[in-house]
Structures are given as C-alpha cells and as structure tokens.
Amino acid sequence: MYLLLRLAAGSNQHYTSFVRQHVRQVSSHILKVYACVLIHYLPANLGMNTNDYNNGMTIFYVSFLTAELPSQLVSKKVGPDNWIPWVTCLNLKMVGLT
C-alpha cells in the first residue's frame, strides 16, 4: 500500500488523495477484523472463560473511570495546557520507579 503512495507522490494531487483515502479505508477494515479476532480468541488462548473476561473488563473500566473523572475535573479547573504536561511527567516518574 505504501508503495502506491510513493508512486502517487509524483502524480497529480487528485490521484494522491484518492490513493490515501483508499489506503485508510483498507487499513481501517483490517484493524476492525483484527480487533474482532482478538476479542473472540484472546480469552480462549489465555484460558479464561466468559465470566473471567467480563470481570476483568469490569475491573478495568471501573478503575479507568475512577482515575479519569477526577483528572478531567482538574483539567477543567487548571486548564489542559497546564494539566497535561504535569500528568505526563508524573506518569514518566511512576514508570521510572517500577
């Protein structure tokens, strides 16, 4: 696909945008199929049943929401220009400590 983009680089602008659009469409279809395959076959490969998988997803979403909601509220109060760099630095420090 990327070979088509390289070939189209020297062509006219209409053809280049046409090729890029179709490369994105094909890539999105491949990604959707890959996600479906992972969702259906990953729990079986890990030796999980449906209840284990659902419990894991519930724990993930509950912990995500409990961390994300306060962060969004602070971001509104402080401003995203100040908050996002602080969160990024704190995450990098936490990764460095592990």
Secondary structure, DSSP 8 states (H G I E B T S, - for coil): -HHHHHHHHTS-HHHHHHHHHHHHHHHHHHHHHHHHHHHHHHHHHTT--HHHHHHHHHHHHHHHHHHHHHHHHHHHHH-HHHHHHHHHHHHHHHHHH-
